[in-house]
Amino acid sequence: RMGALARDPAAPTQIVVTHHVEEIPDGFTHLLLMRGGATVASGALASTMTGANLSAAFGMPIDVHRDGGRWFARRGS
């Protein structure tokens, strides 16, 4: 499981590319958000995964929350 590997300090670095925040495995620690090939935000997952950053990356209002170790995003108002 990717989450278990992410928490294992002896495991190799993993990179996941996705447009769906729900697919980010628990245990991942960092985030790079891009739009049009340019960095919108990067840093620790817990502080970078925000509605403002996702809204800038997707070009529309996005609400984001975390539940049970998983991230969820919905189109905001």
C-alpha positions in Angstrom: 0.0 0.0 0.0 1.3 3.5 -0.9 0.4 5.0 2.4 2.4 2.4 4.3 5.4 3.0 2.0 5.1 6.7 2.5 5.5 6.3 6.2 8.5 4.0 5.9 11.7 6.0 6.2 13.6 3.2 4.4 11.3 3.2 1.4 12.2 5.2 -1.8 10.6 8.5 -2.5 7.2 8.3 -4.2 5.5 10.8 -6.5 1.8 10.7 -7.3 0.4 12.9 -10.1 -3.4 13.4 -9.8 -6.2 15.9 -10.4 -8.2 14.3 -7.6 -7.1 15.1 -4.0 -9.1 12.1 -2.8 -6.4 9.9 -4.4 -3.6 11.2 -2.2 -2.6 8.4 0.1 -2.5 8.9 3.8 1.1 9.3 4.9 2.2 11.6 2.1 3.8 14.7 3.5 4.4 17.3 0.7 2.4 18.8 -2.1 3.2 20.7 -5.4 0.2 22.4 -7.1 0.7 23.5 -10.7 -1.4 25.4 -13.3 -0.2 25.7 -16.8 3.2 24.3 -16.1 3.9 26.9 -13.3 4.0 26.3 -9.6 1.0 27.7 -7.7 2.0 26.4 -4.2 4.3 23.9 -2.7 5.2 22.7 0.8 4.0 20.6 3.6 0.7 18.9 2.6 -1.1 19.9 5.8 -0.4 23.6 5.3 -0.5 23.8 1.4 -3.7 21.9 0.8 -6.0 24.8 1.2 -9.1 26.0 -0.6 -7.3 29.2 -1.7 -4.4 27.2 -3.2 -6.6 24.7 -4.9 -8.8 27.5 -6.3 -5.8 29.1 -7.8 -4.6 25.8 -9.3 -8.0 24.8 -10.8 -9.2 28.3 -11.7 -12.5 28.0 -9.9 -13.6 28.2 -6.3 -12.7 25.0 -4.4 -13.6 24.0 -0.8 -11.3 21.4 0.7 -11.4 19.4 3.9 -9.8 16.4 5.5 -11.7 13.5 7.0 -10.1 10.3 8.5 -6.7 11.0 6.9 -8.1 11.6 3.4 -8.5 14.9 1.6 -11.7 15.9 -0.2 -12.4 18.8 -2.5 -15.6 20.2 -4.0 -16.5 23.1 -6.2 -17.1 26.0 -3.9 -19.3 29.0 -4.3 
